[in-house]
Each structure stands twice: as C-alpha cells, then as structure tokens.
Amino acid sequence: MVACQTCSNLYPSGAIAFAEENNTPQAKAQRIVRDLKLIPKAKEDLEKRKEDLKL
C-alpha cells in the first residue's frame, strides 16, 4: 500500500490513517498468537479431547 500523506492531510481529521509498519491488524494478531503461545495450547487441547471429538 502506498501511503500518501497529502491525502491524509486534505481529508477531514481522522478520515484517513495509515498503519505503521509492524502495527497492522495482521501483525497484531500474529503477535498475540505468538506471545500467548496459542498454537501449542490449541494442539494440546485437541489432543486431550481427541476421543470426545471422534478425530
């Protein structure tokens, strides 16, 4: 994405905002998943519930 600061300056306050590098929604979600170690926890939970889930 090209961030045109002129457009941001011309439109009403707050109408356009550009995400800072490494601060996009995707980067935030990935950081949460990594920091909380959600993937290993989910795998462990699924392994424990394998019989109940009939997998």
PyMOL Python script that loads the backbone (N, CA, C, O; Angstrom):
from pymol import cmd

cmd.read_pdbstr("""\
ATOM      1  N   MET A   1       0.840  -1.169   0.000  1.00  0.00           N
ATOM      2  CA  MET A   1       0.000   0.000   0.000  1.00  0.00           C
ATOM      3  C   MET A   1       0.885   1.231   0.000  1.00  0.00           C
ATOM      4  O   MET A   1       1.889   1.292   0.710  1.00  0.00           O
ATOM      5  N   VAL A   2       0.509   2.194  -0.791  1.00  0.00           N
ATOM      6  CA  VAL A   2       1.239   3.455  -0.836  1.00  0.00           C
ATOM      7  C   VAL A   2       0.545   4.424   0.112  1.00  0.00           C
ATOM      8  O   VAL A   2      -0.663   4.637   0.015  1.00  0.00           O
ATOM      9  N   ALA A   3       1.288   4.992   1.002  1.00  0.00           N
ATOM     10  CA  ALA A   3       0.723   5.930   1.972  1.00  0.00           C
ATOM     11  C   ALA A   3       0.972   7.352   1.496  1.00  0.00           C
ATOM     12  O   ALA A   3       2.099   7.845   1.556  1.00  0.00           O
ATOM     13  N   CYS A   4      -0.068   8.002   1.028  1.00  0.00           N
ATOM     14  CA  CYS A   4       0.036   9.374   0.533  1.00  0.00           C
ATOM     15  C   CYS A   4      -0.326  10.332   1.656  1.00  0.00           C
ATOM     16  O   CYS A   4      -1.504  10.502   1.970  1.00  0.00           O
ATOM     17  N   GLN A   5       0.646  10.942   2.248  1.00  0.00           N
ATOM     18  CA  GLN A   5       0.405  11.842   3.369  1.00  0.00           C
ATOM     19  C   GLN A   5      -0.431  13.043   2.944  1.00  0.00           C
ATOM     20  O   GLN A   5      -1.170  13.594   3.759  1.00  0.00           O
ATOM     21  N   THR A   6      -0.328  13.461   1.678  1.00  0.00           N
ATOM     22  CA  THR A   6      -1.123  14.583   1.186  1.00  0.00           C
ATOM     23  C   THR A   6      -2.610  14.274   1.313  1.00  0.00           C
ATOM     24  O   THR A   6      -3.383  15.117   1.771  1.00  0.00           O
ATOM     25  N   CYS A   7      -3.018  13.063   0.908  1.00  0.00           N
ATOM     26  CA  CYS A   7      -4.430  12.671   1.026  1.00  0.00           C
ATOM     27  C   CYS A   7      -4.864  12.730   2.484  1.00  0.00           C
ATOM     28  O   CYS A   7      -5.948  13.228   2.789  1.00  0.00           O
ATOM     29  N   SER A   8      -4.042  12.235   3.368  1.00  0.00           N
ATOM     30  CA  SER A   8      -4.363  12.241   4.791  1.00  0.00           C
ATOM     31  C   SER A   8      -4.534  13.666   5.302  1.00  0.00           C
ATOM     32  O   SER A   8      -5.385  13.935   6.149  1.00  0.00           O
ATOM     33  N   ASN A   9      -3.721  14.569   4.782  1.00  0.00           N
ATOM     34  CA  ASN A   9      -3.792  15.966   5.218  1.00  0.00           C
ATOM     35  C   ASN A   9      -5.008  16.686   4.646  1.00  0.00           C
ATOM     36  O   ASN A   9      -5.543  17.582   5.299  1.00  0.00           O
ATOM     37  N   LEU A  10      -5.463  16.321   3.437  1.00  0.00           N
ATOM     38  CA  LEU A  10      -6.566  17.008   2.776  1.00  0.00           C
ATOM     39  C   LEU A  10      -7.942  16.583   3.278  1.00  0.00           C
ATOM     40  O   LEU A  10      -8.869  17.392   3.292  1.00  0.00           O
ATOM     41  N   TYR A  11      -8.084  15.341   3.685  1.00  0.00           N
ATOM     42  CA  TYR A  11      -9.381  14.846   4.144  1.00  0.00           C
ATOM     43  C   TYR A  11      -9.627  15.286   5.581  1.00  0.00           C
ATOM     44  O   TYR A  11      -8.684  15.625   6.296  1.00  0.00           O
ATOM     45  N   PRO A  12     -10.900  15.284   6.014  1.00  0.00           N
ATOM     46  CA  PRO A  12     -11.203  15.686   7.395  1.00  0.00           C
ATOM     47  C   PRO A  12     -10.397  14.876   8.400  1.00  0.00           C
ATOM     48  O   PRO A  12      -9.991  13.746   8.130  1.00  0.00           O
ATOM     49  N   SER A  13     -10.181  15.462   9.532  1.00  0.00           N
ATOM     50  CA  SER A  13      -9.373  14.840  10.582  1.00  0.00           C
ATOM     51  C   SER A  13      -9.874  13.440  10.909  1.00  0.00           C
ATOM     52  O   SER A  13     -11.055  13.243  11.192  1.00  0.00           O
ATOM     53  N   GLY A  14      -8.969  12.475  10.868  1.00  0.00           N
ATOM     54  CA  GLY A  14      -9.293  11.107  11.218  1.00  0.00           C
ATOM     55  C   GLY A  14      -9.938  10.296  10.117  1.00  0.00           C
ATOM     56  O   GLY A  14     -10.217   9.114  10.320  1.00  0.00           O
ATOM     57  N   ALA A  15     -10.189  10.891   8.946  1.00  0.00           N
ATOM     58  CA  ALA A  15     -10.849  10.160   7.859  1.00  0.00           C
ATOM     59  C   ALA A  15      -9.913   9.129   7.240  1.00  0.00           C
ATOM     60  O   ALA A  15     -10.365   8.074   6.798  1.00  0.00           O
ATOM     61  N   ILE A  16      -8.643   9.415   7.205  1.00  0.00           N
ATOM     62  CA  ILE A  16      -7.655   8.501   6.636  1.00  0.00           C
ATOM     63  C   ILE A  16      -6.509   8.372   7.641  1.00  0.00           C
ATOM     64  O   ILE A  16      -6.010   9.361   8.179  1.00  0.00           O
ATOM     65  N   ALA A  17      -6.120   7.149   7.871  1.00  0.00           N
ATOM     66  CA  ALA A  17      -4.967   6.901   8.726  1.00  0.00           C
ATOM     67  C   ALA A  17      -4.175   5.759   8.121  1.00  0.00           C
ATOM     68  O   ALA A  17      -4.757   4.832   7.556  1.00  0.00           O
ATOM     69  N   PHE A  18      -2.893   5.810   8.228  1.00  0.00           N
ATOM     70  CA  PHE A  18      -2.028   4.778   7.686  1.00  0.00           C
ATOM     71  C   PHE A  18      -1.387   4.015   8.835  1.00  0.00           C
ATOM     72  O   PHE A  18      -0.865   4.606   9.780  1.00  0.00           O
ATOM     73  N   ALA A  19      -1.437   2.704   8.737  1.00  0.00           N
ATOM     74  CA  ALA A  19      -0.848   1.858   9.782  1.00  0.00           C
ATOM     75  C   ALA A  19       0.663   1.970   9.731  1.00  0.00           C
ATOM     76  O   ALA A  19       1.270   2.036   8.663  1.00  0.00           O
ATOM     77  N   GLU A  20       1.245   1.988  10.908  1.00  0.00           N
ATOM     78  CA  GLU A  20       2.696   1.983  10.979  1.00  0.00           C
ATOM     79  C   GLU A  20       3.186   0.582  10.660  1.00  0.00           C
ATOM     80  O   GLU A  20       2.475  -0.400  10.873  1.00  0.00           O
ATOM     81  N   GLU A  21       4.384   0.499  10.156  1.00  0.00           N
ATOM     82  CA  GLU A  21       4.957  -0.804   9.837  1.00  0.00           C
ATOM     83  C   GLU A  21       4.977  -1.682  11.084  1.00  0.00           C
ATOM     84  O   GLU A  21       5.304  -1.219  12.176  1.00  0.00           O
ATOM     85  N   ASN A  22       4.629  -2.941  10.911  1.00  0.00           N
ATOM     86  CA  ASN A  22       4.546  -3.925  12.001  1.00  0.00           C
ATOM     87  C   ASN A  22       3.456  -3.601  13.009  1.00  0.00           C
ATOM     88  O   ASN A  22       3.475  -4.119  14.126  1.00  0.00           O
ATOM     89  N   ASN A  23       2.500  -2.748  12.630  1.00  0.00           N
ATOM     90  CA  ASN A  23       1.417  -2.408  13.533  1.00  0.00           C
ATOM     91  C   ASN A  23       0.071  -2.568  12.823  1.00  0.00           C
ATOM     92  O   ASN A  23      -0.902  -1.899  13.170  1.00  0.00           O
ATOM     93  N   THR A  24       0.024  -3.444  11.843  1.00  0.00           N
ATOM     94  CA  THR A  24      -1.214  -3.721  11.118  1.00  0.00           C
ATOM     95  C   THR A  24      -2.052  -4.692  11.937  1.00  0.00           C
ATOM     96  O   THR A  24      -1.530  -5.329  12.852  1.00  0.00           O
ATOM     97  N   PRO A  25      -3.341  -4.819  11.630  1.00  0.00           N
ATOM     98  CA  PRO A  25      -4.159  -5.803  12.350  1.00  0.00           C
ATOM     99  C   PRO A  25      -3.580  -7.220  12.252  1.00  0.00           C
ATOM    100  O   PRO A  25      -3.605  -7.971  13.227  1.00  0.00           O
ATOM    101  N   GLN A  26      -3.069  -7.576  11.093  1.00  0.00           N
ATOM    102  CA  GLN A  26      -2.474  -8.910  10.922  1.00  0.00           C
ATOM    103  C   GLN A  26      -1.256  -9.081  11.830  1.00  0.00           C
ATOM    104  O   GLN A  26      -1.108 -10.114  12.482  1.00  0.00           O
ATOM    105  N   ALA A  27      -0.400  -8.089  11.872  1.00  0.00           N
ATOM    106  CA  ALA A  27       0.794  -8.165  12.724  1.00  0.00           C
ATOM    107  C   ALA A  27       0.404  -8.238  14.194  1.00  0.00           C
ATOM    108  O   ALA A  27       1.024  -8.971  14.965  1.00  0.00           O
ATOM    109  N   LYS A  28      -0.626  -7.479  14.591  1.00  0.00           N
ATOM    110  CA  LYS A  28      -1.084  -7.524  15.984  1.00  0.00           C
ATOM    111  C   LYS A  28      -1.601  -8.913  16.326  1.00  0.00           C
ATOM    112  O   LYS A  28      -1.271  -9.454  17.381  1.00  0.00           O
ATOM    113  N   ALA A  29      -2.412  -9.500  15.437  1.00  0.00           N
ATOM    114  CA  ALA A  29      -2.965 -10.840  15.675  1.00  0.00           C
ATOM    115  C   ALA A  29      -1.845 -11.871  15.772  1.00  0.00           C
ATOM    116  O   ALA A  29      -1.862 -12.729  16.656  1.00  0.00           O
ATOM    117  N   GLN A  30      -0.879 -11.789  14.872  1.00  0.00           N
ATOM    118  CA  GLN A  30       0.243 -12.728  14.903  1.00  0.00           C
ATOM    119  C   GLN A  30       1.043 -12.587  16.194  1.00  0.00           C
ATOM    120  O   GLN A  30       1.504 -13.581  16.754  1.00  0.00           O
ATOM    121  N   ARG A  31       1.207 -11.363  16.660  1.00  0.00           N
ATOM    122  CA  ARG A  31       1.947 -11.123  17.896  1.00  0.00           C
ATOM    123  C   ARG A  31       1.197 -11.726  19.094  1.00  0.00           C
ATOM    124  O   ARG A  31       1.820 -12.314  19.978  1.00  0.00           O
ATOM    125  N   ILE A  32      -0.133 -11.584  19.127  1.00  0.00           N
ATOM    126  CA  ILE A  32      -0.935 -12.157  20.214  1.00  0.00           C
ATOM    127  C   ILE A  32      -0.814 -13.677  20.210  1.00  0.00           C
ATOM    128  O   ILE A  32      -0.594 -14.293  21.254  1.00  0.00           O
ATOM    129  N   VAL A  33      -0.958 -14.280  19.027  1.00  0.00           N
ATOM    130  CA  VAL A  33      -0.860 -15.735  18.904  1.00  0.00           C
ATOM    131  C   VAL A  33       0.508 -16.212  19.371  1.00  0.00           C
ATOM    132  O   VAL A  33       0.612 -17.202  20.095  1.00  0.00           O
ATOM    133  N   ARG A  34       1.549 -15.512  18.959  1.00  0.00           N
ATOM    134  CA  ARG A  34       2.915 -15.902  19.328  1.00  0.00           C
ATOM    135  C   ARG A  34       3.167 -15.692  20.824  1.00  0.00           C
ATOM    136  O   ARG A  34       3.679 -16.587  21.496  1.00  0.00           O
ATOM    137  N   ASP A  35       2.811 -14.519  21.345  1.00  0.00           N
ATOM    138  CA  ASP A  35       3.110 -14.198  22.744  1.00  0.00           C
ATOM    139  C   ASP A  35       2.349 -15.090  23.724  1.00  0.00           C
ATOM    140  O   ASP A  35       2.878 -15.455  24.774  1.00  0.00           O
ATOM    141  N   LEU A  36       1.123 -15.437  23.385  1.00  0.00           N
ATOM    142  CA  LEU A  36       0.309 -16.268  24.277  1.00  0.00           C
ATOM    143  C   LEU A  36       0.467 -17.756  23.988  1.00  0.00           C
ATOM    144  O   LEU A  36      -0.152 -18.598  24.639  1.00  0.00           O
ATOM    145  N   LYS A  37       1.315 -18.069  22.991  1.00  0.00           N
ATOM    146  CA  LYS A  37       1.590 -19.467  22.619  1.00  0.00           C
ATOM    147  C   LYS A  37       0.287 -20.237  22.384  1.00  0.00           C
ATOM    148  O   LYS A  37       0.097 -21.336  22.905  1.00  0.00           O
ATOM    149  N   LEU A  38      -0.602 -19.639  21.589  1.00  0.00           N
ATOM    150  CA  LEU A  38      -1.927 -20.208  21.371  1.00  0.00           C
ATOM    151  C   LEU A  38      -1.918 -21.474  20.528  1.00  0.00           C
ATOM    152  O   LEU A  38      -2.737 -22.362  20.764  1.00  0.00           O
ATOM    153  N   ILE A  39      -1.028 -21.589  19.560  1.00  0.00           N
ATOM    154  CA  ILE A  39      -0.997 -22.772  18.689  1.00  0.00           C
ATOM    155  C   ILE A  39      -0.651 -24.031  19.489  1.00  0.00           C
ATOM    156  O   ILE A  39      -1.377 -25.020  19.387  1.00  0.00           O
ATOM    157  N   PRO A  40       0.422 -24.035  20.277  1.00  0.00           N
ATOM    158  CA  PRO A  40       0.712 -25.237  21.060  1.00  0.00           C
ATOM    159  C   PRO A  40      -0.407 -25.568  22.063  1.00  0.00           C
ATOM    160  O   PRO A  40      -0.709 -26.738  22.295  1.00  0.00           O
ATOM    161  N   LYS A  41      -1.014 -24.534  22.652  1.00  0.00           N
ATOM    162  CA  LYS A  41      -2.101 -24.766  23.601  1.00  0.00           C
ATOM    163  C   LYS A  41      -3.305 -25.392  22.908  1.00  0.00           C
ATOM    164  O   LYS A  41      -3.932 -26.299  23.454  1.00  0.00           O
ATOM    165  N   ALA A  42      -3.631 -24.916  21.713  1.00  0.00           N
ATOM    166  CA  ALA A  42      -4.759 -25.471  20.958  1.00  0.00           C
ATOM    167  C   ALA A  42      -4.478 -26.916  20.568  1.00  0.00           C
ATOM    168  O   ALA A  42      -5.364 -27.765  20.667  1.00  0.00           O
ATOM    169  N   LYS A  43      -3.261 -27.205  20.126  1.00  0.00           N
ATOM    170  CA  LYS A  43      -2.897 -28.579  19.767  1.00  0.00           C
ATOM    171  C   LYS A  43      -3.004 -29.499  20.973  1.00  0.00           C
ATOM    172  O   LYS A  43      -3.514 -30.614  20.864  1.00  0.00           O
ATOM    173  N   GLU A  44      -2.529 -29.041  22.111  1.00  0.00           N
ATOM    174  CA  GLU A  44      -2.588 -29.838  23.337  1.00  0.00           C
ATOM    175  C   GLU A  44      -4.042 -30.100  23.733  1.00  0.00           C
ATOM    176  O   GLU A  44      -4.396 -31.221  24.100  1.00  0.00           O
ATOM    177  N   ASP A  45      -4.878 -29.073  23.660  1.00  0.00           N
ATOM    178  CA  ASP A  45      -6.289 -29.221  23.997  1.00  0.00           C
ATOM    179  C   ASP A  45      -6.983 -30.202  23.049  1.00  0.00           C
ATOM    180  O   ASP A  45      -7.768 -31.042  23.489  1.00  0.00           O
ATOM    181  N   LEU A  46      -6.697 -30.097  21.763  1.00  0.00           N
ATOM    182  CA  LEU A  46      -7.299 -31.015  20.797  1.00  0.00           C
ATOM    183  C   LEU A  46      -6.854 -32.452  21.033  1.00  0.00           C
ATOM    184  O   LEU A  46      -7.644 -33.385  20.893  1.00  0.00           O
ATOM    185  N   GLU A  47      -5.593 -32.623  21.390  1.00  0.00           N
ATOM    186  CA  GLU A  47      -5.088 -33.979  21.662  1.00  0.00           C
ATOM    187  C   GLU A  47      -5.807 -34.580  22.872  1.00  0.00           C
ATOM    188  O   GLU A  47      -6.157 -35.760  22.865  1.00  0.00           O
ATOM    189  N   LYS A  48      -6.027 -33.771  23.903  1.00  0.00           N
ATOM    190  CA  LYS A  48      -6.726 -34.243  25.097  1.00  0.00           C
ATOM    191  C   LYS A  48      -8.183 -34.599  24.787  1.00  0.00           C
ATOM    192  O   LYS A  48      -8.733 -35.530  25.375  1.00  0.00           O
ATOM    193  N   ARG A  49      -8.809 -33.858  23.863  1.00  0.00           N
ATOM    194  CA  ARG A  49     -10.222 -34.048  23.554  1.00  0.00           C
ATOM    195  C   ARG A  49     -10.452 -34.911  22.326  1.00  0.00           C
ATOM    196  O   ARG A  49     -11.576 -34.996  21.831  1.00  0.00           O
ATOM    197  N   LYS A  50      -9.415 -35.545  21.833  1.00  0.00           N
ATOM    198  CA  LYS A  50      -9.457 -36.319  20.593  1.00  0.00           C
ATOM    199  C   LYS A  50     -10.577 -37.362  20.609  1.00  0.00           C
ATOM    200  O   LYS A  50     -11.314 -37.491  19.631  1.00  0.00           O
ATOM    201  N   GLU A  51     -10.706 -38.088  21.682  1.00  0.00           N
ATOM    202  CA  GLU A  51     -11.734 -39.121  21.781  1.00  0.00           C
ATOM    203  C   GLU A  51     -13.140 -38.527  21.745  1.00  0.00           C
ATOM    204  O   GLU A  51     -14.023 -39.027  21.049  1.00  0.00           O
ATOM    205  N   ASP A  52     -13.329 -37.457  22.504  1.00  0.00           N
ATOM    206  CA  ASP A  52     -14.642 -36.800  22.543  1.00  0.00           C
ATOM    207  C   ASP A  52     -15.028 -36.234  21.177  1.00  0.00           C
ATOM    208  O   ASP A  52     -16.202 -36.228  20.805  1.00  0.00           O
ATOM    209  N   LEU A  53     -14.046 -35.770  20.453  1.00  0.00           N
ATOM    210  CA  LEU A  53     -14.299 -35.165  19.143  1.00  0.00           C
ATOM    211  C   LEU A  53     -14.360 -36.199  18.030  1.00  0.00           C
ATOM    212  O   LEU A  53     -14.717 -35.877  16.896  1.00  0.00           O
ATOM    213  N   LYS A  54     -14.011 -37.444  18.353  1.00  0.00           N
ATOM    214  CA  LYS A  54     -14.010 -38.550  17.391  1.00  0.00           C
ATOM    215  C   LYS A  54     -13.128 -38.256  16.170  1.00  0.00           C
ATOM    216  O   LYS A  54     -13.534 -38.444  15.024  1.00  0.00           O
ATOM    217  N   LEU A  55     -11.933 -37.799  16.453  1.00  0.00           N
ATOM    218  CA  LEU A  55     -10.968 -37.486  15.389  1.00  0.00           C
ATOM    219  C   LEU A  55     -10.037 -38.642  15.156  1.00  0.00           C
ATOM    220  O   LEU A  55      -9.157 -38.564  14.298  1.00  0.00           O
TER     221      LEU A  55
END
""", "prot")
cmd.dss("prot")
cmd.show_as("cartoon", "prot")
cmd.util.cbc("prot")
cmd.orient("prot")
